[in-house]
Amino acid sequence: MKNRLRRLSRTQVIALGYLIMILIGTALLLIPSASRQAGSVSFTDAFFTATSASCVTGLILHDTFTYWTTFGQIVIICLIQIGGLGFMTMATLFFTFMKKNMGLQQRELMVESINAGAVGGIMPLTKMIVKYTAIFELCGAALLSIRFIPDFGVGRGIYFSLFHSVSAFCNAGFDLLGIREP
């Protein structure tokens, strides 16, 4: 298996990573507790939603709030975040937290995935990407909470603010405002 992966180009490895992420997201969305219509989620619905969230297209088959439970919504927002930042950025962050060194192949993959100029300095660049993403998303959530907390209460208002901030920053187009439908 390792030899087969070594024969793949960097672009193929990145595409394979997204496919694996989409399949994991699909599996998580198929769990009965992910949908308000327990047991009625089709593979196609879950796969389409996971793909749309991972690729931050914003296309949906069902309203995110009324169809998916909080668990399903968290799966969707995690897919949006990973897709928006790129799964290689998240993998690099994981390596950093685990105190593991990235090899040259992983660094080259990272350079390819974020279209950086060179391998040198990729770790500080990744940390900067994650840091500023968090800052901008938290600022967006703080601004959105001014509107959402009075409308939905503190807990749900903060949750809605964070969800919409991540979705907006990653340009995903998912929302939870289906709650306002009659």
C-alpha positions as MATLAB code, in Angstrom:
seq = 'MKNRLRRLSRTQVIALGYLIMILIGTALLLIPSASRQAGSVSFTDAFFTATSASCVTGLILHDTFTYWTTFGQIVIICLIQIGGLGFMTMATLFFTFMKKNMGLQQRELMVESINAGAVGGIMPLTKMIVKYTAIFELCGAALLSIRFIPDFGVGRGIYFSLFHSVSAFCNAGFDLLGIREP';
ca = [
       0.000    0.000    0.000;
       2.818    2.401    0.892;
       4.494    1.792   -2.474;
       1.244    2.575   -4.300;
       0.912    5.850   -2.421;
       4.489    6.762   -3.308;
       3.638    6.346   -7.000;
       0.828    8.898   -6.772;
       1.604   12.466   -7.716;
       1.187   15.181   -5.099;
      -2.012   16.320   -6.798;
      -3.397   12.775   -6.694;
      -2.548   12.475   -2.990;
      -4.376   15.746   -2.279;
      -7.402   14.579   -4.292;
      -7.342   11.236   -2.467;
      -7.229   13.097    0.856;
     -10.337   15.087   -0.067;
     -12.105   11.904   -1.170;
     -11.302   10.235    2.146;
     -12.492   13.334    4.027;
     -15.750   13.339    2.046;
     -16.315    9.619    2.703;
     -15.681   10.053    6.441;
     -18.095   13.015    6.476;
     -20.655   10.934    4.570;
     -20.339    8.088    7.086;
     -20.784   10.508    9.994;
     -23.856   12.091    8.375;
     -25.370    8.635    7.868;
     -25.346    8.006   11.623;
     -29.008    8.132   12.740;
     -28.302   10.812   15.364;
     -27.036   13.185   12.635;
     -30.492   13.747   11.146;
     -33.819   14.864   12.583;
     -35.438   12.268   10.279;
     -33.759    9.303   11.987;
     -32.894    6.540    9.556;
     -34.182    8.356    6.491;
     -30.905    9.890    5.295;
     -29.915    8.369    1.987;
     -26.309    7.801    1.008;
     -26.784   10.295   -1.821;
     -28.017   13.037    0.547;
     -25.158   12.474    2.987;
     -22.543   12.220    0.218;
     -23.804   15.358   -1.543;
     -23.866   17.343    1.710;
     -20.398   16.143    2.759;
     -19.006   16.955   -0.684;
     -20.631   20.384   -0.738;
     -19.337   21.197    2.747;
     -15.804   19.898    2.061;
     -15.543   21.725   -1.245;
     -17.284   24.796    0.226;
     -19.802   25.093   -2.604;
     -22.815   25.846   -0.395;
     -25.197   23.619   -2.326;
     -27.702   21.767   -0.169;
     -30.498   19.272   -0.686;
     -32.108   19.938    2.697;
     -32.151   22.950    4.979;
     -29.218   22.586    7.352;
     -31.107   23.540   10.519;
     -34.369   21.684    9.943;
     -32.877   18.479    8.500;
     -29.648   17.941   10.469;
     -29.328   17.679   14.253;
     -26.688   19.583   16.196;
     -24.352   16.600   15.699;
     -24.945   16.683   11.932;
     -24.424   20.446   11.873;
     -21.127   20.076   13.744;
     -19.999   17.451   11.217;
     -20.909   19.874    8.413;
     -19.099   22.839    9.974;
     -15.995   20.700   10.605;
     -16.019   19.650    6.943;
     -16.393   23.296    5.943;
     -13.464   24.320    8.154;
     -11.218   21.521    6.924;
     -12.225   22.143    3.321;
     -11.810   25.901    3.662;
      -8.357   25.720    5.186;
      -7.370   22.622    3.264;
      -6.924   19.228    4.786;
      -3.137   19.482    4.412;
      -3.160   22.609    6.588;
      -5.136   20.653    9.179;
      -2.751   17.684    8.866;
       0.205   20.015    9.406;
      -1.509   21.466   12.451;
      -2.075   17.930   13.738;
       1.633   17.115   13.267;
       2.495   20.293   15.168;
       0.217   19.465   18.113;
       1.514   15.887   18.246;
       5.098   17.230   18.315;
       5.926   15.152   15.229;
       8.300   16.324   12.540;
       7.036   16.431    8.986;
       9.181   14.751    6.386;
      10.156   16.301    3.086;
       7.315   14.525    1.256;
       4.694   15.924    3.652;
       6.191   19.402    3.376;
       6.157   19.197   -0.420;
       2.496   18.128   -0.272;
       1.757   21.101    1.954;
       3.516   23.473   -0.453;
       1.456   22.018   -3.310;
      -1.845   22.218   -1.425;
      -1.535   25.884   -0.434;
       0.394   26.923   -3.527;
       3.348   28.242   -1.529;
       6.584   29.133   -3.237;
       9.021   26.891   -1.381;
       9.277   24.170    1.251;
      11.279   26.345    3.654;
       9.134   28.163    6.200;
       6.014   26.084    5.569;
       5.433   25.358    9.276;
       5.434   29.031   10.350;
       3.206   29.856    7.363;
       0.737   27.147    8.364;
       0.669   28.374   11.954;
       0.055   31.914   10.710;
      -2.806   30.728    8.455;
      -4.505   28.929   11.340;
      -3.888   31.795   13.787;
      -5.350   34.500   11.543;
      -8.235   32.280   10.479;
      -9.159   31.790   14.133;
      -8.851   35.525   14.832;
     -11.051   36.528   11.897;
     -13.629   33.820   12.573;
     -13.856   34.752   16.265;
     -14.197   38.440   15.385;
     -16.938   37.549   12.916;
     -18.668   35.408   15.537;
     -18.470   38.256   18.063;
     -20.086   40.643   15.584;
     -22.773   38.126   14.614;
     -23.537   37.391   18.258;
     -24.738   40.972   18.652;
     -27.660   40.001   16.435;
     -28.072   36.294   17.207;
     -27.983   36.359   21.025;
     -31.027   38.665   21.364;
     -32.926   36.579   18.793;
     -31.990   33.053   19.938;
     -30.655   33.310   23.506;
     -27.067   33.061   24.710;
     -26.239   29.400   23.995;
     -27.928   29.077   20.628;
     -26.899   32.640   19.683;
     -23.213   31.887   20.260;
     -23.526   28.555   18.415;
     -25.253   30.226   15.447;
     -22.632   32.994   15.470;
     -19.736   30.535   15.351;
     -21.402   28.384   12.676;
     -22.167   31.328   10.403;
     -18.777   32.933   10.958;
     -16.922   29.770    9.908;
     -19.282   29.244    6.985;
     -18.868   32.841    5.833;
     -15.081   32.941    6.270;
     -14.696   29.745    4.247;
     -17.253   31.066    1.733;
     -19.330   27.919    2.153;
     -22.827   29.398    2.122;
     -24.371   27.058    4.706;
     -26.712   28.627    7.266;
     -28.923   27.678   10.189;
     -31.650   30.229    9.626;
     -34.172   27.588    8.588;
     -35.249   27.869   12.232;
     -37.227   30.930   11.189;
     -39.371   29.014    8.702;
     -43.021   28.655    9.800;
];
